[in-house]
Amino acid sequence: MKGVIMLQRKLLYSLAVLAMVCVCGVYPAMAQEGKKLKVLVVMSYEENNPWCMEIKEGIDSVLAASCDMKYVYMDTKKDPQGGPKKAEEAFSLYQSFQPDGVITADDNAQSMFVVRYLKDKVKTPIMFNGVNDDSAKYGYPNSHISGILEVWHIAESLALAKQLNPNFKTVGFIAKESESGRALSAQVQKEAESYPIKFAAFKLPKTVKDLETALGELKSQADVLFMDSMEGITDDSGKPLNSKELVSLVLTKSGKPLIGANRYHLEQGALCAVIKLGQEQGKTSAEMLLKAMQGTPVSQLPVVKNHKGKRILNVTVLKALGIKPDLTIVQGSEIVKTKE
């Protein structure tokens, strides 16, 4: 009997040692009992930016319940000149917070924050999302950086618009002169020959005056416009306009239907879109970071691209244009109205 008890004790001890090895080996950042993983998230834009809110929703769905989260917003759409200062503040927080992992959203957070302060200078795993440009521009991926690229569902959006109105023969593109605007232009140049609507022109205005000039030209060049995010375009006094103001201006000055790049464009008056999802960007980067913090080498986490999309129709605009879409188009689409 005594021998059996000793054998049981040895077995329990062995199991306890094995469990500790598993915890320390597979979850090194959590080996200390009760310790929460610390995650710093640096967003390129302002806190109430709809795209940032979508990304945050995706990140929080993976990490918020189990991690100590801190968010920094660089506000570079509304105040691009203040970006470097915000990046410096983010680095100060990084130094004091000492996170187990970092997530950085959109291109400005890469160029102003990661490349300058963290890349190849620390070992902290970093996952990016919302990067429109070729990640190699920033030296990604490397030993501690990977993430998810953001690509637009342009061909799908144009195909949807063509189904709604077969008379759409030409399309003009408009986006703010910025990292993301130039990246959109590059994607269009690569894909244009395959689009179901003929490419007419691409405009990258910086100011309202530039925008009005561009719209005057597009009015005679295109039947429909594809509009990307343009927040931060300034008026004559230097005041940056918000998205709702810009959508209204584009509709008024061009007189053309709009294809949106984001959900909020539809709610502000665009006709249709197959949108990319900020939630996918945030969730994917958070899942990748969690794996890295749990011991998976970043070299085993390759850069990926978004693939999910959501088809959206604006019923207010459909009625105004006299378009009665086929039931097969409506099915599977989210229906929204223009918000006043």
BELRARA-V879952 format. One line per field, one symbol per residue. burial: I if it has 24 or more other ideal C-beta (glycine too) atoms within 12 Angstrom, else O. A space follows every 10 residues. Layout:
# BELRARA-V879952
burial->???
This chain:
# BELRARA-V879952
burial->OOOOOOOOOO OOOOOOOOOO OOOOOOIOIO OOOOOOIIII IIIIIIOOII IIIIIIOIII IIIOOOIOII IIIIIIIIOI OOIOOIIOII IOIIOOIOII IIIIIIIIII IIIIIIIIIO OOOIIIIIII IIIOIOOIII IIOIIIIIII IIIIIIIIII IIIIIOOIOI IIIIIIIIII IOIIIIIIOO IIOOIIIOII IIIIIIIIOI IIOIIOOIIO IIIIIIIIII IIIIOOOOOI IIIOOIIIII IOIIOIIIII IIIIIIIIII IIIIIIIIII IIIIIIIIII IIIIIOOIOO IOIIIIOIII IIIIIOIIOO IOIOIOOOIO OOIOOIOIOO
